[in-house]
Amino acid sequence: MAVPAAADTQRPNVILILMDDMGWGDLPSYQDQRMKEGFPAMDNPGLRMLAREGMTLTRHYSSAPLCAPARASLFTGVHQGHVKVIRDRSFDLPIEQAPTLGTVMQAAGYKTALIGKWGIGGGTEHAGSPQESTAYPTKRGFDYYFGYLDHVSGHHHYPKEDPNPISPTKKSGIWDGNKCVTGDCDKAYSVDLLTARAKQWIMDTHRQNPRKPFFLALTHTAPHSQLQIPTGPYPEGRGVKGGVQWVGKPHKLINTAEGKINSYIYPRYAEKKWPIAQKRYATMIARLSDSFEDLIQTLKDLNIDKNTVIIMTSDNGPHDEVGQNPQFFRNYGPFDGIKQDAWEGGFRVPAIVRWPGRIPAGSSSDHPSQFHDWMATLAAIGGVRAPFRSDGVSLLPTLLNQENQPDSRLYMEYSAKKSRSKTTTPAYQDFHPSRRNAVRGEEQMVYIGKYKGVRTNIQSHADLFEIYDTVRDPAERHDLKDTPEGKKMQSLMHDKVLRMRRIYDYTHPARGTFAQRPYDTEPVPALRKEEMPGNLLPLEESSSQGVRRKDGSMKRVLYLNIPETGNYVFFLKTPVKKGAKAFVRLHDAHLLDAEYGYNPGTEVSSSMGEGTTEGDAGQTGRKPIPLEKGWHPLMVETEGFSGLPTLFWQKEGGKKEAIPNSALHAAVP
């Protein structure tokens, strides 16, 4: 991915702000309406300003209803059916060696930083370090890192005074580059600490090279878990000379590191006759809201506000931990479900995008999108091709109020089986009766057109999807599965979910494996008669030319004839030519990846273990692909060479051999 020819000043800076467990219902549009109707509500001017100056994406989905898998998909640009390591509750395992938001923006010529919670870096569970964590942020595309490395440390908003009790280090680890600085974090409240460090990094980066664009991922830990609150009010003023400030001295890292920890309730909530837990939650959101104002004023003070895109979203729906009751403010909005649920409230998340002068102020869009779309969107902003592996589409047409917005792939799989006390959907009275105390179990969601298919507590692939039109029925009250259209969708969804995912195949030496699904052994369906193209001919050079894209890459669609139902492994290699790259999808599932870090002329396989680290080599990447007899489409994307890569296959129990031309066909007019 070459650096674009455009001048650096023409490409905007990008700030991605990720909240932890902030619900869709926390959006100002929803809370302001509750306030008008006399219900308990939160008043957040900073959030309101962000929405007033940007576009709210009202149907934006996380990739999973839990933080670790959601973050893995967000940063690697693929949905949960393609993530190789972090699915379900595999906290602190290392994301695979693959393109990340960081590497994409580095390739576009951006300075990159991640400030905040990571939790997907590997190393010792509940700890980790730059030395042992194979997916430490600086090893995954970020020039600079500051924040909480492991998952559970991010639950503690005063890292020094509130250590992580289950960590082998007995610390809530805060890392500044390669140094643990927890011991210097006296009275440093997480929102203030991360905001102050982010402001300082932006100021330093801009002053060092005003012409070089930057990408900052600011991943807050609030409002998750411990309902901890600041030491005092947000400092007067905003921006370069006001608000929270990075002091950088040992034991005094920020200007708010004083007073009594965990003590300050915002005055607008202090006198309310609300439960103390709800006052604390509202204060945490208010602190985040203030930090947004502070960050935006910093950009204005540096005169880069109009050339900076801000994306604000959350990793999943609202939590119900340590006294937080999502019913009080209805943090899940007008939907059913909270964190860990497949219903809308579990992973339809707040999303606001601000780009002054480019994105229409005060606008909204109900175009459905998902976390993996941000990689393609950032690539488009940076002027580079999105990785072939990316499952997303650029959202720029929507954001810039243009036409021709491609449809997003919307897919989710998750299991709550190992979630201890959180194995059922809560019995809230505003939830549908069938969902109260219902077992979550294995959950799956897929969209086809306007229809959402969802199933929970899955026992086998034969289990039916409930089917909803979430535009007309966002609360998912009217199941369409017994309607003529619903019955048609049922078979399409059953086929689609097998055709767009890969079986999880990673085993950790100490922690075992995750994400074993009841539909894993189902053969990927071949094309049905009505899905077949009109005229297939054996592959010849003239019929495999494909389509050349504007970015110079080639796309070809071929059809592979699987001779008999069984388990298969595939292999690929490109010519020995500098810059040669290739990527193959079978239907819509990742099959072969010879792009990121690929050495031209070498062989890659369809193993899901390729590119993973810290796994048990004897038990990782061993599962073949079950395929049904018949025709299967292959989408072959190439760059840096003409023609097709060499493809091989091996049926279980058979010999590896080149795929003959007789098994590969092309559709012709």
C-alpha positions as CSV (number, residue, x, y, z in Angstrom):
1,M,0.0,0.0,0.0
2,A,1.9,3.0,-1.3
3,V,1.8,6.4,0.3
4,P,-0.6,8.6,-1.8
5,A,0.8,11.4,-3.9
6,A,-1.3,14.1,-2.3
7,A,0.3,16.5,0.1
8,D,0.2,15.6,3.8
9,T,-1.8,18.7,4.6
10,Q,-4.6,17.6,2.3
11,R,-5.3,14.5,4.3
12,P,-7.1,14.9,7.6
13,N,-5.9,13.7,11.0
14,V,-8.1,11.0,12.5
15,I,-9.1,10.5,16.1
16,L,-11.0,7.3,17.0
17,I,-12.5,7.5,20.4
18,L,-13.7,4.2,21.8
19,M,-15.9,4.1,25.0
20,D,-16.1,1.0,27.1
21,D,-19.7,-0.2,27.7
22,M,-21.4,3.0,26.7
23,G,-24.9,2.2,25.5
24,W,-26.8,3.5,22.5
25,G,-29.3,5.0,24.9
26,D,-26.6,7.3,26.3
27,L,-26.7,9.3,23.1
28,P,-27.9,12.8,23.7
29,S,-30.8,12.4,21.3
30,Y,-32.2,9.7,23.5
31,Q,-31.4,11.1,26.9
32,D,-32.7,14.6,25.9
33,Q,-36.0,13.1,24.9
34,R,-36.2,11.3,28.3
35,M,-35.5,14.6,30.0
36,K,-38.4,16.2,28.1
37,E,-40.7,13.4,29.1
38,G,-39.8,13.7,32.8
39,F,-37.8,10.5,33.1
40,P,-34.4,10.3,34.8
41,A,-31.9,11.4,32.2
42,M,-28.3,12.5,31.8
43,D,-27.4,16.0,30.6
44,N,-24.1,16.0,28.6
45,P,-23.3,19.2,26.7
46,G,-20.1,17.8,25.2
47,L,-21.8,14.8,23.7
48,R,-24.6,17.1,22.5
49,M,-22.1,19.4,20.8
50,L,-20.4,16.4,19.1
51,A,-23.7,15.3,17.7
52,R,-24.7,18.8,16.7
53,E,-21.5,19.3,14.8
54,G,-21.3,15.8,13.2
55,M,-23.3,12.9,11.9
56,T,-24.9,10.3,14.2
57,L,-24.9,6.7,12.8
58,T,-28.1,5.4,14.3
59,R,-27.7,1.8,13.1
60,H,-24.0,1.2,13.8
61,Y,-23.1,-2.2,15.3
62,S,-20.1,-3.5,17.2
63,S,-18.7,-6.7,16.0
64,A,-19.6,-8.5,19.2
65,P,-21.5,-7.8,22.5
66,L,-18.3,-8.0,24.5
67,C,-15.2,-5.9,24.6
68,A,-12.3,-8.2,23.6
69,P,-13.8,-9.7,20.5
70,A,-15.3,-6.3,19.5
71,R,-11.9,-4.6,19.8
72,A,-10.2,-7.5,17.9
73,S,-12.5,-7.0,15.0
74,L,-12.3,-3.2,15.1
75,F,-8.6,-3.1,15.0
76,T,-8.1,-5.9,12.5
77,G,-10.9,-4.9,10.2
78,V,-12.6,-8.3,10.0
79,H,-15.9,-9.6,11.5
80,Q,-15.9,-12.3,14.2
81,G,-16.2,-15.1,11.7
82,H,-12.7,-14.3,10.5
83,V,-10.8,-13.2,13.6
84,K,-8.2,-15.9,14.2
85,V,-7.5,-15.6,17.9
86,I,-9.9,-13.4,19.9
87,R,-13.5,-14.6,19.8
88,D,-15.8,-14.9,22.8
89,R,-14.1,-14.4,26.2
90,S,-10.5,-14.8,25.1
91,F,-9.3,-11.7,26.9
92,D,-5.6,-10.8,26.7
93,L,-4.7,-13.2,23.9
94,P,-2.7,-11.7,21.0
95,I,-4.5,-10.5,17.9
96,E,-3.0,-12.1,14.8
97,Q,-0.2,-10.7,12.7
98,A,-2.3,-9.0,10.1
99,P,-3.2,-5.5,9.0
100,T,-4.5,-3.2,11.7
101,L,-5.9,0.3,11.8
102,G,-2.4,1.3,12.9
103,T,-0.5,-0.4,10.0
104,V,-3.0,0.9,7.4
105,M,-2.5,4.5,8.6
106,Q,1.2,4.0,8.9
107,A,1.2,2.9,5.2
108,A,-0.7,6.0,4.4
109,G,2.1,8.2,5.9
110,Y,0.4,8.9,9.3
111,K,2.0,9.1,12.7
112,T,0.1,6.7,14.9
113,A,-0.7,6.3,18.6
114,L,-2.9,4.2,20.8
115,I,-3.7,5.8,24.2
116,G,-6.0,3.8,26.5
117,K,-7.2,0.2,26.9
118,W,-5.8,-2.6,24.7
119,G,-6.6,-6.0,26.2
120,I,-5.7,-7.9,23.0
121,G,-1.9,-7.9,23.3
122,G,-1.0,-11.4,24.6
123,G,1.5,-12.3,27.2
124,T,0.6,-13.3,30.7
125,E,-3.2,-13.1,31.3
126,H,-4.1,-10.1,33.4
127,A,-0.6,-8.7,33.0
128,G,1.7,-8.8,29.9
129,S,4.6,-6.6,29.0
130,P,6.3,-5.1,25.9
131,Q,8.8,-8.0,26.0
132,E,6.4,-11.0,26.3
133,S,3.2,-9.6,24.6
134,T,3.6,-10.5,20.9
135,A,0.7,-8.2,20.0
136,Y,1.8,-5.2,22.1
137,P,0.4,-2.1,20.3
138,T,3.8,-1.0,19.0
139,K,4.1,-4.4,17.4
140,R,0.7,-3.9,15.7
141,G,1.1,-0.6,13.9
142,F,1.3,2.1,16.6
143,D,4.3,4.3,16.9
144,Y,3.4,5.2,20.4
145,Y,1.4,3.5,23.2
146,F,0.2,4.7,26.6
147,G,-2.4,3.0,28.7
148,Y,-3.8,-0.2,30.2
149,L,-2.3,-3.2,28.5
150,D,-4.4,-6.0,30.0
151,H,-8.2,-6.3,30.2
152,V,-9.0,-6.4,33.9
153,S,-6.6,-3.6,34.8
154,G,-8.9,-1.4,32.7
155,H,-11.7,-2.0,35.2
156,H,-9.8,0.1,37.7
157,H,-10.0,3.9,37.2
158,Y,-7.3,4.8,39.7
159,P,-4.5,2.5,38.6
160,K,-2.2,3.1,41.5
161,E,-4.7,3.3,44.4
162,D,-6.9,0.5,43.0
163,P,-4.6,-2.4,41.9
164,N,-5.9,-5.3,39.9
165,P,-6.3,-8.1,42.5
166,I,-6.2,-11.0,40.0
167,S,-3.1,-9.8,38.2
168,P,0.1,-11.8,39.0
169,T,1.8,-8.4,39.4
170,K,-0.9,-7.1,41.8
171,K,-0.9,-3.9,39.7
172,S,-3.3,-2.2,37.4
173,G,-0.6,-1.8,34.7
174,I,-0.2,1.5,33.0
175,W,2.5,1.5,30.3
176,D,4.2,4.5,28.7
177,G,6.0,3.0,25.7
178,N,8.1,0.2,27.2
179,K,7.9,1.4,30.8
180,C,5.3,0.6,33.4
181,V,4.4,3.9,35.1
182,T,1.7,2.7,37.5
183,G,3.8,3.8,40.4
184,D,3.6,7.4,39.2
185,C,-0.1,7.5,38.7
186,D,-1.0,9.0,42.1
187,K,-4.7,10.0,42.1
188,A,-4.8,9.8,38.3
189,Y,-8.4,9.3,37.2
190,S,-8.6,7.2,34.0
191,V,-10.6,9.7,31.9
192,D,-8.4,12.6,32.9
193,L,-5.2,10.6,32.6
194,L,-5.9,9.3,29.1
195,T,-7.4,12.7,27.9
196,A,-4.4,14.6,29.1
197,R,-1.9,12.2,27.6
198,A,-3.9,12.3,24.3
199,K,-3.9,16.1,24.3
200,Q,-0.2,16.3,24.9
201,W,0.6,13.7,22.2
202,I,-1.5,15.7,19.7
203,M,0.3,18.9,20.6
204,D,3.8,17.4,20.5
205,T,3.1,15.5,17.2
206,H,1.7,18.6,15.5
207,R,4.4,20.9,16.6
208,Q,7.2,18.4,15.6
209,N,5.8,18.1,12.0
210,P,2.7,20.2,11.2
211,R,2.5,18.7,7.7
212,K,2.4,15.0,8.8
213,P,-1.1,13.8,9.6
214,F,-1.7,11.7,12.6
215,F,-4.0,8.9,13.7
216,L,-4.9,8.5,17.3
217,A,-6.9,5.7,18.8
218,L,-8.1,7.0,22.2
219,T,-9.7,4.0,24.0
220,H,-11.3,5.0,27.2
221,T,-12.0,2.5,30.0
222,A,-15.1,4.4,31.2
223,P,-17.9,3.9,31.9
224,H,-17.2,0.2,32.4
225,S,-17.0,-1.8,35.6
226,Q,-15.9,0.0,38.8
227,L,-18.2,3.0,39.1
228,Q,-15.4,5.2,40.1
229,I,-15.6,9.0,39.9
230,P,-13.1,11.9,39.7
231,T,-11.3,13.7,42.5
232,G,-12.9,17.0,41.7
233,P,-14.6,19.2,39.0
234,Y,-13.2,19.3,35.5
235,P,-10.6,22.0,35.3
236,E,-11.6,25.5,34.1
237,G,-11.2,26.2,30.4
238,R,-10.5,23.9,27.6
239,G,-7.8,23.2,25.0
240,V,-4.1,23.9,25.0
241,K,-4.1,26.1,28.1
242,G,-7.1,24.8,29.9
243,G,-8.9,21.6,30.9
244,V,-6.9,18.6,31.9
245,Q,-3.2,19.0,31.4
246,W,-0.3,16.5,31.2
247,V,2.2,17.5,33.9
248,G,4.4,14.5,33.4
249,K,6.1,14.5,36.8
250,P,6.5,11.3,38.8
251,H,3.5,11.1,41.2
252,K,1.9,14.1,39.5
253,L,1.3,13.0,35.9
254,I,-1.8,15.3,35.4
255,N,-3.1,18.5,36.9
256,T,-6.2,16.8,38.5
257,A,-4.1,14.4,40.5
258,E,-5.1,15.9,43.8
259,G,-7.9,15.8,46.4
260,K,-9.8,12.7,47.5
261,I,-10.0,9.9,45.0
262,N,-13.4,8.5,43.9
263,S,-15.3,11.3,45.6
264,Y,-16.8,13.9,43.2
265,I,-20.3,13.7,41.9
266,Y,-21.2,16.3,39.3
267,P,-23.4,19.0,40.9
268,R,-26.2,18.6,38.4
269,Y,-26.7,15.0,39.8
270,A,-25.6,15.4,43.4
271,E,-29.0,16.5,44.7
272,K,-31.1,14.1,42.6
273,K,-33.0,11.5,44.5
274,W,-31.3,8.8,42.5
275,P,-29.5,5.6,43.6
276,I,-25.8,6.4,44.3
277,A,-24.7,4.0,41.6
278,Q,-26.7,5.9,38.9
279,K,-25.2,9.2,40.1
280,R,-21.8,7.7,39.7
281,Y,-22.6,6.3,36.2
282,A,-23.9,9.7,35.1
283,T,-20.8,11.4,36.5
284,M,-18.6,9.1,34.5
285,I,-20.5,9.9,31.3
286,A,-20.3,13.6,32.2
287,R,-16.6,13.4,32.6
288,L,-16.2,11.8,29.1
289,S,-18.5,14.5,27.8
290,D,-16.3,17.2,29.2
291,S,-13.2,15.5,27.8
292,F,-14.7,15.7,24.3
293,E,-15.1,19.5,24.6
294,D,-11.5,19.7,25.8
295,L,-10.2,17.6,23.0
296,I,-12.0,19.6,20.3
297,Q,-10.9,22.9,21.8
298,T,-7.3,21.6,21.6
299,L,-7.7,21.0,17.9
300,K,-9.1,24.5,17.5
301,D,-6.3,26.0,19.4
302,L,-3.8,24.3,17.1
303,N,-5.8,25.3,14.0
304,I,-6.3,21.8,12.9
305,D,-9.9,21.3,13.9
306,K,-11.3,21.5,10.3
307,N,-8.7,19.0,9.1
308,T,-9.4,16.4,11.8
309,V,-12.0,13.6,11.7
310,I,-13.3,12.5,15.1
311,I,-15.1,9.1,15.3
312,M,-16.7,8.3,18.6
313,T,-18.2,4.9,19.4
314,S,-18.5,2.2,22.0
315,D,-17.3,-1.4,22.1
316,N,-20.7,-2.9,23.1
317,G,-24.0,-2.3,24.9
318,P,-24.3,-1.1,28.5
319,H,-23.2,-3.3,31.4
320,D,-25.1,-4.2,34.6
321,E,-22.1,-4.7,36.9
322,V,-21.1,-3.4,40.4
323,G,-24.6,-1.8,41.0
324,Q,-25.1,-0.2,37.6
325,N,-28.7,-0.7,36.6
326,P,-29.2,0.0,32.8
327,Q,-33.0,0.3,33.3
328,F,-32.7,3.5,35.3
329,F,-31.5,5.7,32.3
330,R,-32.5,3.0,29.8
331,N,-28.9,3.0,28.6
332,Y,-29.9,0.3,26.0
333,G,-32.3,2.8,24.3
334,P,-35.6,1.6,22.8
335,F,-34.2,-1.9,22.3
336,D,-34.0,-5.2,24.2
337,G,-30.6,-6.5,25.4
338,I,-27.5,-5.3,27.1
339,K,-23.9,-6.3,27.0
340,Q,-23.5,-10.0,25.9
341,D,-26.9,-10.0,24.2
342,A,-27.5,-10.6,20.4
343,W,-30.6,-8.3,20.6
344,E,-30.1,-4.7,19.4
345,G,-29.3,-3.2,22.8
346,G,-26.4,-5.6,23.2
347,F,-24.3,-4.4,20.2
348,R,-26.0,-1.6,18.4
349,V,-23.7,1.2,19.7
350,P,-23.5,4.9,19.8
351,A,-21.5,6.3,16.8
352,I,-20.9,10.0,16.0
353,V,-18.5,11.2,13.3
354,R,-17.4,14.9,13.1
355,W,-15.4,16.5,10.3
356,P,-16.2,20.3,10.1
357,G,-17.0,21.5,6.6
358,R,-17.2,18.0,5.2
359,I,-19.7,16.0,7.2
360,P,-23.1,17.7,7.4
361,A,-23.5,19.1,10.9
362,G,-26.4,17.8,12.9
363,S,-27.1,15.0,10.5
364,S,-27.9,11.4,11.0
365,S,-27.9,8.2,8.9
366,D,-29.7,4.9,9.4
367,H,-27.5,3.1,7.0
368,P,-26.4,-0.1,8.8
369,S,-22.7,-0.5,9.4
370,Q,-20.3,-2.4,11.6
371,F,-16.9,-2.1,13.3
372,H,-14.9,-3.7,10.5
373,D,-16.1,-0.9,8.2
374,W,-13.7,1.6,9.9
375,M,-10.6,0.0,8.4
376,A,-11.9,0.6,4.9
377,T,-13.1,4.0,5.9
378,L,-9.8,5.1,7.3
379,A,-7.9,3.7,4.3
380,A,-10.1,5.8,2.1
381,I,-9.5,8.9,4.2
382,G,-5.7,8.2,4.1
383,G,-5.8,7.6,0.3
384,V,-4.6,4.0,0.3
385,R,-6.2,0.7,-0.7
386,A,-7.9,-1.2,2.1
387,P,-6.2,-4.6,2.8
388,F,-7.8,-7.5,0.8
389,R,-8.5,-9.2,4.1
390,S,-10.7,-6.4,5.3
391,D,-14.4,-7.3,5.6
392,G,-15.5,-3.7,5.6
393,V,-16.6,-1.1,3.2
394,S,-15.7,2.6,3.3
395,L,-18.5,4.7,4.9
396,L,-17.3,7.9,3.3
397,P,-20.2,8.0,0.8
398,T,-22.6,8.1,3.8
399,L,-20.5,10.5,5.9
400,L,-20.0,12.9,3.0
401,N,-23.7,12.7,2.0
402,Q,-22.9,11.1,-1.3
403,E,-24.5,8.4,-3.3
404,N,-23.4,4.8,-4.1
405,Q,-22.8,3.7,-0.5
406,P,-21.9,-0.1,-0.7
407,D,-23.7,-2.4,1.7
408,S,-21.8,-3.6,4.7
409,R,-21.3,-7.2,5.7
410,L,-23.2,-7.5,9.0
411,Y,-22.4,-10.6,11.0
412,M,-21.8,-11.6,14.6
413,E,-21.2,-14.8,16.5
414,Y,-20.6,-15.0,20.3
415,S,-21.0,-17.4,23.1
416,A,-21.9,-16.4,26.7
417,K,-21.6,-20.0,28.0
418,K,-18.4,-19.2,30.0
419,S,-19.8,-15.9,31.4
420,R,-20.4,-17.2,35.0
421,S,-23.3,-15.1,36.4
422,K,-24.1,-13.5,33.0
423,T,-25.4,-16.4,31.1
424,T,-29.0,-15.1,30.7
425,T,-30.6,-11.9,29.4
426,P,-31.9,-9.9,32.4
427,A,-35.6,-10.0,33.2
428,Y,-36.3,-6.3,32.6
429,Q,-40.0,-5.6,32.3
430,D,-39.5,-3.5,29.2
431,F,-37.9,-6.5,27.4
432,H,-40.1,-9.0,25.5
433,P,-41.3,-11.7,27.9
434,S,-39.6,-14.4,25.8
435,R,-36.2,-12.8,26.4
436,R,-36.5,-12.3,30.2
437,N,-34.0,-14.7,31.9
438,A,-33.6,-16.5,28.5
439,V,-30.3,-18.4,28.2
440,R,-27.9,-16.6,25.9
441,G,-25.7,-19.5,25.0
442,E,-24.4,-19.6,21.5
443,E,-25.6,-16.4,19.7
444,Q,-25.4,-15.5,16.0
445,M,-26.6,-12.6,13.9
446,V,-26.6,-11.9,10.2
447,Y,-28.2,-9.4,7.8
448,I,-29.6,-10.0,4.3
449,G,-30.8,-6.8,2.9
450,K,-33.2,-5.2,5.4
451,Y,-33.7,-8.4,7.4
452,K,-31.8,-9.3,10.5
453,G,-31.6,-12.9,11.4
454,V,-30.8,-13.7,15.1
455,R,-30.7,-16.9,17.1
456,T,-29.6,-17.6,20.7
457,N,-28.8,-20.7,22.7
458,I,-28.1,-22.5,19.4
459,Q,-28.0,-26.3,19.7
460,S,-27.5,-27.1,16.0
461,H,-27.3,-25.5,12.6
462,A,-30.9,-26.5,12.0
463,D,-32.1,-24.0,14.7
464,L,-34.3,-21.4,13.1
465,F,-33.4,-17.7,13.0
466,E,-35.9,-15.2,14.3
467,I,-36.2,-12.6,11.5
468,Y,-36.8,-8.9,12.0
469,D,-37.1,-5.7,9.9
470,T,-35.1,-3.5,12.4
471,V,-36.0,-0.3,10.5
472,R,-39.7,-0.7,11.1
473,D,-39.3,-2.8,14.2
474,P,-36.2,-1.7,16.1
475,A,-37.4,-3.4,19.3
476,E,-37.6,-6.7,17.6
477,R,-41.2,-7.4,18.5
478,H,-42.5,-8.9,15.3
479,D,-40.8,-12.1,14.3
480,L,-41.2,-12.6,10.5
481,K,-40.0,-16.1,10.3
482,D,-43.5,-17.6,9.6
483,T,-44.3,-15.0,6.8
484,P,-43.6,-15.9,3.1
485,E,-40.6,-13.5,3.0
486,G,-39.4,-14.8,6.3
487,K,-39.5,-18.4,5.2
488,K,-37.5,-17.4,2.1
489,M,-34.9,-15.7,4.3
490,Q,-34.6,-18.7,6.6
491,S,-32.8,-20.9,4.1
492,L,-30.7,-18.0,2.7
493,M,-29.5,-17.1,6.2
494,H,-28.6,-20.7,7.0
495,D,-26.5,-20.9,3.9
496,K,-25.0,-17.4,4.3
497,V,-23.6,-17.9,7.8
498,L,-21.7,-21.0,6.7
499,R,-20.4,-19.2,3.6
500,M,-19.0,-16.1,5.3
501,R,-17.1,-17.5,8.3
502,R,-14.2,-19.8,9.1
503,I,-14.0,-22.3,12.0
504,Y,-12.0,-21.1,15.0
505,D,-8.8,-23.0,15.2
506,Y,-6.5,-21.5,17.9
507,T,-5.4,-23.3,21.1
508,H,-3.4,-21.5,23.8
509,P,-0.9,-23.8,25.8
510,A,-2.3,-22.6,29.2
511,R,-5.8,-21.4,28.4
512,G,-7.0,-23.9,25.9
513,T,-9.4,-23.1,23.0
514,F,-12.5,-21.0,22.5
515,A,-15.4,-20.4,20.2
516,Q,-16.3,-24.0,19.3
517,R,-19.6,-23.7,17.5
518,P,-22.4,-26.3,17.1
519,Y,-22.4,-25.5,13.4
520,D,-18.7,-25.9,12.8
521,T,-18.9,-29.3,11.1
522,E,-21.6,-28.4,8.7
523,P,-20.3,-28.4,5.1
524,V,-20.2,-25.1,3.4
525,P,-23.1,-25.2,0.9
526,A,-22.4,-25.3,-2.8
527,L,-24.3,-22.9,-5.0
528,R,-28.0,-23.8,-5.4
529,K,-29.4,-24.2,-8.9
530,E,-30.9,-20.8,-8.8
531,E,-27.6,-19.2,-7.7
532,M,-25.6,-20.6,-10.6
533,P,-24.3,-18.2,-13.3
534,G,-25.8,-18.8,-16.7
535,N,-22.7,-20.0,-18.6
536,L,-19.6,-21.6,-17.1
537,L,-16.7,-22.6,-19.2
538,P,-13.4,-24.2,-18.3
539,L,-10.8,-21.7,-17.2
540,E,-8.6,-20.2,-20.0
541,E,-6.3,-17.2,-20.0
542,S,-8.9,-15.2,-22.0
543,S,-11.6,-15.9,-19.4
544,S,-9.6,-15.1,-16.4
545,Q,-8.6,-11.5,-17.1
546,G,-10.8,-10.1,-14.4
547,V,-11.5,-6.4,-13.6
548,R,-8.7,-3.9,-12.9
549,R,-9.6,-1.5,-10.1
550,K,-8.6,2.1,-9.8
551,D,-6.0,1.2,-7.2
552,G,-4.3,-1.1,-9.7
553,S,-5.3,-4.4,-8.1
554,M,-7.2,-7.1,-10.0
555,K,-10.4,-8.9,-9.0
556,R,-11.5,-12.2,-10.6
557,V,-14.4,-14.4,-9.9
558,L,-13.9,-18.1,-10.6
559,Y,-16.0,-21.2,-9.9
560,L,-14.5,-24.3,-8.2
561,N,-16.1,-27.7,-8.7
562,I,-15.7,-29.7,-5.5
563,P,-15.9,-33.4,-6.6
564,E,-17.3,-34.8,-3.4
565,T,-18.4,-33.6,0.0
566,G,-15.6,-33.7,2.5
567,N,-12.9,-31.8,4.3
568,Y,-10.3,-29.8,2.3
569,V,-7.2,-27.8,2.7
570,F,-6.0,-25.3,0.1
571,F,-2.6,-23.7,-0.8
572,L,-1.5,-20.8,-2.9
573,K,1.7,-19.2,-4.1
574,T,2.4,-16.2,-6.4
575,P,5.2,-15.7,-8.9
576,V,8.6,-14.7,-7.5
577,K,8.0,-11.1,-8.3
578,K,8.6,-8.1,-6.0
579,G,5.3,-6.8,-4.7
580,A,3.3,-9.8,-5.7
581,K,0.2,-10.3,-3.4
582,A,-2.9,-12.4,-3.6
583,F,-6.0,-13.1,-1.5
584,V,-8.8,-15.6,-2.1
585,R,-12.3,-15.8,-0.7
586,L,-14.5,-18.9,-1.0
587,H,-18.0,-17.6,-1.2
588,D,-17.5,-14.7,1.3
589,A,-15.1,-16.6,3.7
590,H,-11.4,-16.0,3.9
591,L,-9.6,-18.9,2.2
592,L,-6.0,-17.9,1.3
593,D,-4.0,-14.8,2.4
594,A,-0.8,-13.9,0.6
595,E,-0.8,-10.2,1.3
596,Y,0.4,-8.8,4.7
597,G,4.0,-9.7,5.3
598,Y,4.0,-12.1,2.3
599,N,7.2,-13.2,0.6
600,P,6.5,-13.6,-3.1
601,G,6.9,-17.1,-4.4
602,T,6.4,-18.8,-1.0
603,E,3.4,-21.0,-0.2
604,V,0.5,-20.1,2.2
605,S,-2.2,-22.4,3.3
606,S,-5.9,-22.1,4.3
607,S,-4.9,-22.9,7.9
608,M,-6.5,-20.4,10.4
609,G,-3.3,-20.8,12.4
610,E,-1.2,-18.8,10.0
611,G,-0.2,-15.4,11.4
612,T,-1.1,-16.4,15.0
613,T,1.3,-16.2,17.9
614,E,1.7,-17.7,21.4
615,G,-0.5,-20.7,20.4
616,D,0.0,-24.4,20.9
617,A,1.6,-25.3,17.5
618,G,0.5,-28.9,17.8
619,Q,-3.2,-27.9,18.2
620,T,-3.5,-24.7,16.3
621,G,-4.4,-24.4,12.6
622,R,-5.2,-28.1,12.1
623,K,-8.9,-28.0,11.0
624,P,-9.8,-28.4,7.4
625,I,-12.7,-26.8,5.6
626,P,-15.9,-28.9,5.2
627,L,-17.3,-28.4,1.7
628,E,-20.4,-29.7,0.0
629,K,-20.1,-31.3,-3.4
630,G,-20.7,-28.8,-6.2
631,W,-19.8,-25.4,-7.4
632,H,-18.3,-22.8,-5.1
633,P,-17.3,-19.2,-6.1
634,L,-13.8,-18.0,-5.5
635,M,-13.0,-14.3,-5.5
636,V,-9.3,-13.9,-6.3
637,E,-7.7,-10.5,-5.7
638,T,-4.2,-9.9,-6.8
639,E,-1.6,-7.1,-7.0
640,G,1.8,-6.8,-8.5
641,F,1.6,-9.5,-11.1
642,S,-0.5,-10.6,-14.1
643,G,-2.4,-13.8,-14.3
644,L,-3.5,-16.0,-11.4
645,P,-1.6,-17.4,-8.5
646,T,-1.0,-21.1,-8.4
647,L,-3.6,-23.0,-6.4
648,F,-3.4,-26.4,-4.8
649,W,-5.9,-28.5,-2.8
650,Q,-5.8,-31.6,-0.7
651,K,-8.8,-33.6,0.4
652,E,-8.6,-35.2,3.8
653,G,-6.8,-38.5,3.4
654,G,-5.6,-37.7,-0.1
655,K,-2.6,-36.1,-1.8
656,K,-1.8,-32.4,-2.3
657,E,-2.1,-31.5,-6.0
658,A,-2.5,-28.5,-8.2
659,I,-6.1,-27.7,-8.8
660,P,-6.7,-28.7,-12.5
661,N,-8.2,-26.2,-14.9
662,S,-11.1,-28.7,-15.4
663,A,-12.1,-27.9,-11.8
664,L,-11.9,-24.1,-12.3
665,H,-14.4,-22.4,-14.5
666,A,-15.3,-18.8,-15.3
667,A,-18.6,-17.3,-16.1
668,V,-18.9,-15.9,-19.6
669,P,-21.7,-13.8,-21.2
